[in-house]
């Protein structure tokens, strides 16, 4: 079957209008300056767009022209562009760039591929992108997204980006050359992702052959969760919250594979017990996600992390109280139409020595999220360290007045719910016996002697955005299991 490339690209022109604009295209629109496009393109290789944008802004504030760039030495350039990928190599390229431009091109950026590839740090992909984006001249930039997606469609059968470029030069109509990279980069970052592509919501699903694709596996929620729900007109965001009880430990026990299978849009972790620099690269910069960390000042203690497929508009670590912020307890991400608040509540301890402190945290957090809810929807999740009702733990009678089941902690949960906040799991599941934490002692998990202390709540005005919730009690790796929310 021949893939209809005209139809696909026409559909994507409309589809990606609300996607994040690739950073090089954004800079081109903002500046119309070939030099800045060239520099941003060099910085962008093997680097996330948001990191490239920040580094480019710092650099252009000091060096907006080849002459200004020539005045900066390599150590200064390294500091300005860090932490872009291979920043030391790129600093060397940028240091050499003004001299080559002056000697060979009268300090002007050339617009021919053969000339562009003579510049430091410029390969064929960069040269094509600069020619297309900066000069609006026919060129086919083939990055990993273009190479991958064109092969998924079966439009080409190639093994390298260079082979894909040459095949597209022969086959793809020239009117699509300039635009195809921007379309497929945005589409590849937003829907047709390298890991866990969102085939279930893809606008090309009806005719895409999906060659070599393993779509993300969305766990089916109980059928009754769909009863009475209006079919959503916007994509559902799958959110996962998980107390991992040590991210370095769980990273050694299949964490990446578990995340790949769960295929969340947003992943919130609690009790990470690590600084970002202590984590392996595969976890600190997990493929397909932007990672945000709020570790505790005390090493090996507490801390939260949130991974998001779509970069947050703003990020706030803490709630303004150093007693809690120093322990890495709250991390808030702001998106276009909602806030996502990842929390690790204090444990009141066996001797209840922190019960009063926990009560103060509860009230401070409640005031904080209520303030957010005035502006837009709020999703709050995490390890609340309290079982709300007798249905939420296996042995309620034996635990009255114990940490996590004291009247004080439960009354706060009552007040929170009475204020209209929705315990999303209980909106769908009223049965007892569903827990999210089990002691490591006495085979508690095998015997299901557990507690439900991990939650997703939404603000009173956002109940209709909740599409489903569950506890993923078959997922190993920690003494807690993940909990799930589907949010429209």
N, C-alpha and C positions, 0 to 999 in steps of 0.2 A: 504494500500500500504506500502510495506517495504522500508524504507529509505536506500539508497545505501551509507553507511558510507565510504566504500573504495573509491568510486568515489569522494565523497565530500572532504575527507581529501587529496586525491591526487591533486584535483583542487586547494585547499587552499595552498598547499605547494608552488605552482607557484604564486598564487595570492598575498600572503602576503610578498613576497620577497622584495617589495618596500614599505611596510608598516613600521611604527615605531616599532622598536624592543622593547619588554617589558624590563623594566629596569633591572630586576633580571637576565634575559638571557644575557643582554649586559654586566653586571658586571661579570657574570660567564665566558664569552668569554674573557674578558679583564684580569682577574686575575687567573682563575682556582683555587681559594682559597675557600674552603668550609666555612671558618669562615666569609669571606666577603659576600658570598652568603647568609648565615644565617642572618647576621646583616641587609643586604639590604632587605631581605624578611620580617623581623620584621618591618622595617621602612615603607615598602610599603603598609601595611594594611590600607585601607580607605584613601589612599593618591595618588594623581596624580603622574604619572611616572616622570615628570620633577622635581617635588618637591622632590621626593625620591632620584633622581640622585644627585641633588645639596646637599641635606642633607648628603647623603652617602659620597660624595666627601669631605665635610668639616670634617666629623667624621673620615674617614680613613686617612686624613692628620695628625690627632692627635693620632689615635688608630687603627693601622693596624693588631694588634694581640690581643689575650685575655689578655696578660700581660699588654699591653699598655692601653687597655680598663679599666682594673682594677684600673689604676692610676687616672681615672677621676671620680669626684663626680657627683651626680645627677644634681645639678644646672648647672654645666658645660655641661653635656650631653644635658640638656634641651636647652641651648643656641645653641649648635652645630646642633641639629636636627630640631629645630623650622624652618618652621611651619608644619611639618608633622602632620597628624591627630593623636590625642590623644598623643601628644608628651611627656606629663608628665608621662603617664603610660609607654610609651615606654622607656623613660629615666630610669625609675625604673627597667624595665626588663633588659636593657643593663647593668645597674650597678650591678645587681645580676648575670648576665650570666657568667662572668669569674670564680666566685667562684664555681658555679655548674659544669661547665666544668672541673675545676681542681679537684674537689672532686670526681666526678663520672666517668670522661672520660679522665683523664690524660691530660686535657687542649686540647683535640682533639674533633672536631665535630663528633658525631656518625652518622652512615648512616642507622640505622634502625628506622622505624616509631615509634615503642614503646619506643625507647630511646629518640628520638627527641622530642616527646610530653612531656617529663619530664623537658624540658628546659623552662626558664621563657619567656613568651610571645609567645610560640610555640603551635599552635593547629594543627589539622590534615591537614588543607590546607597548612600551612607553612611547616610542616614536609614532606608532599608529594613533595612539590615544591623543597625543599632543597635536598631531596633524588634523585629526577629526574635530577635537573639542576646541582647540585654540584657533584654528584657521578655517574650520568648516570646509575642509577639502576631503575628497573621497579617500577613506582609509578604513581598514577593518582591524580594530583592536580586539585581539582574542586573549582574554584572561581565562582563568580556570572556569568561571561561570559560563562563558560563551562556549568554550570547548566542551564542557560537560553537558550542557543543555542541548546543544546542537546534536550531540551523539545520542542523548536520551530520545530526542525526536526522530532519530534515524535520518536526519537531513544530511549528515556526513557520517562516514565511518572512518574515524581517525584515531591515532593513539597519542598524539602530542598537540599542544596548542599551535605550533608552527604548521603542522600538517593541516590543522583545521583552518588556519588563516589562508593557506594556499588553496584549499578546497573551496572555501567561501568566495575567494576572488574569482574562481572559475564559475561558480554556481549561483551565488546570491546576487540578485539584481542590485546594481550600483546605488540606486536610490535609498537602499537600506543600510549601506555601509557605515555611514557616520553615526546613525542612531542605534544600531543593533547592540553595541556594547552597553550603553546606558540602560537600555530596556532589559537586557538579560542579567546585568549585574543587580539591578533593583529586584527583578523577579527571582533571581537566584538567592538573594539575601532574605527576601520576604516570604516566598512560598516554595519554590523549587530548591530547597536547601540541600547541601551535600549530605547532611545527616538528618534523617527523619523528615523528608520532604512532605509538605502538606497536600498530598494528592487528593485527600478527601474534600478539600475546598478549592481546588485549582480550577481556574476558569477555562483551562484547556483540557480538562479531564475527559471530555466526551470524544476527543480524537487524538490525544497524546498516546503514543505506543508504549511509553514508559520503559524503554529499553535499558536493562541493567539497573532498574530502580527498586529499592526496598523502601516502600512508604512507611511513614511512622505508624505504629500500631496503637491506635487509640483504644484504651480499655473500655469495653462496653459497660455503660452504667445500667442499673436495673431498669426494666421497661417502664415501671410505674413512675419513674422520674420524668418521663416525657408527657405524662397524662395532663391534659389541659394546657400544655405549654404552646404558645404560638411559635411556629417555625421561625427560627431566627433569620433575619435578613442580613446580618453582619456576622463575620467569623466569630466562633467561640474560642476564647482563650483558655487553654488548659493550664491550671495553676497547681503546683505541687509544693507542699510544705513538709519538711523532714528534719527532725532532730537527729543528726548523724553521730553524736557523741564522739567527736573526733574525726575531722575531715581527713587528716593524714592517714588514719587507720582505715577508714572506709575506702579511701582511694586505692588501697592495696587489695581490696576484696570485691572487685567488679563494679565499682561505682560508675565508671564511664558507661559500661554496658547497660546498667540499670537505668541510667538517665536516658540513654538512647532508646531503650524499650518503652519507657514511660512517655517520652517525647513531649515534655512540657513546653509551654510558651514562656512561663516564668517558674523558676525553681527557687524556693526559699529554704535555706539551711540554718539550723540553730546549733549551738554548742560546737562550733567548728574547732575550737581549742588550738588555733594556729594563726600566725601572722601570714599575710599573702606570700611573702618571700620564703616561707618555710614549706610551701606547697609545690608539688611537681608542676611543670609547665602545663601538662594535660588537664590539670584541675584549675590552676590559677587562670588560664586562658582557654577554657573549654570550648571546643570547636562549635561554632554556630551561636554562641552566646556572648553577650557583654557581661562581665562579672563585676560585682560591687561588694566590697568587704567593709565590715565594721568590727574589727577584732577588739578584744579586751586589752587594756594596757598590761595586765598580768599575763605573761606567756603561759600557754597551755590551759587557759581558762576561758569558759564562756565564748562569746563572739557569735556574730551572724554574718551570713553572706547571701546575696541574691543574684541569680543569673537570669538574664532576660534576652529573648530573641530580638526584641526591638529595644534599642537604647533608650534609657530614660531621659526625659526632658530636664529634670532636676533631681538631685540626690541629697538627702539630708541624713547625716549620721547622728543619732541621739535625739533627745527631746528637750535638751537644755538644762539638765540636772546632772552634774558631774558624778554624783553617787551612782547613777545608773549608766551614764554615757561612758564612764571609764571602764565599765564592765562589758561594753559592747552588746547592749541589749536591744536596741531598736534601730532599724534601717528603713528609711522611707524613700520610695521611688515615685516620682510623679510622671504620669503619662497624659496623653491628650485629654482623656475624659475620666480618669480615675487616679487615685493614690493607692499604692501597694505598700503596706506596712508589715514588715517582718519583725517579729518579736520573740525574745527569749526571756520569759518572766522569771524573777528570782524564785528560788526554792526557799520555803520558810524554815527548812531544816528540821531534823528529827526532834531537836529540843525546842523548836519554835522560836529560836533566837532571832530569826529574821522575819517573823510574822508581821511585826509592825512596819518594817522596811518594805515588805512586799505590799502591804496595804497602801503605803504611800506611793509606791510605784503604780499600783492599779489605778489610783485616782489621778495621778499625773498623766498616765497614758490615756485614760478615758477623756480627760480634758483636751489632750493633744489631738486625738482622732476626731473628737466632736468639732474642734476648730477646723480640721481639714474638711469634714463633711459639709460644712457651710458652703464650700467652693465647688466640690465635685464628689463623685462617688468615692467610697473608701472600702478597700478590702484589707482586712487585718488578719494575719495568720501567725501561727507559731506554736511553741510549747508554752502553754499557759500555766503549767504546773499546778493544776487543780482539776479534780473531777467534780463536775457541777452537781449531779444528782446521784441517787443511789443506783440508777441504771448505768452509771458511768464507771463503775468499778466492781470487781467480782465479789469482794467481801466488805460491803459498806458497814455492817455492824461492828466488825473488828477494827475499823479504821476511823471511827468517829473521834474527832479531836486530834487525829494524826495529821502531819504535814501533807498538804494537798487535799485534805477533806475536812478542814476545820470549818466551823460555822462562819467565821469571819471571811474566809476565802470564798465560800459558797454564796454568802450573802452579796458579795461584790458581783459575782456572776449573775445573781438574780437581778440586781439593780441595773446591770448592763443590758440584760435582755428586756427588762421592763421599760427601759429607755428606747426600745425599738430595734436594737441591734439583733441581727438574725444569726443564730447558730445554724449554719447551712447544713451540716450533717443531720441535725435533728429535724430539719425541714423535710427530709426524705426518709429518715430511718428512726422509728420509735422503739425498735426492739432492743432489749438489753443484750449484753454479751459481745458487743463490738468495742474493741479496745485498741489503743495506739501505743501503749507502753507496757512492758513486762519486766519484772526483775530478772536479773541473770541467775538468781538463786532458785533452787528447788524445781527446775524445769518449768518455770512459771509460764513461759510462752507456749510450750507444748501442751500444757494443761489449760491454757487460756485463762490464767489467773492474772488479769491485767487491769489497767486503768485507761480511760479515755481522757487524755490531758492535752491533746494536740487539736487545734481548731482552725476553722476558717469562719470569720464573721464578716458581714457586710452592713453598711449603715442603713437606717430605716428607709431611706428613699431609693435604695437600689435592689430591693427584693426581686423585682421583675427581671433583673439582669442575671440572676442565678439560674443556671441551666442544669445543674446536677452537682452532687457531692458524694464522696465515699471515703472509706478508710481502706488503704491498700495493705491489709494485714498479712499478705503472702510475700511481701518484699523483705528479704533479709538484709543484714549488714550493720544493724544497730539494735539497741534495746528498744528503740522506737521504730515504728513503721511510718511510711509517708501517708499524708492525708491529701485529698484531692478536691478541687473546686473547678467546675466549668462555668465560666463567666462570660457573658455576651458583651 
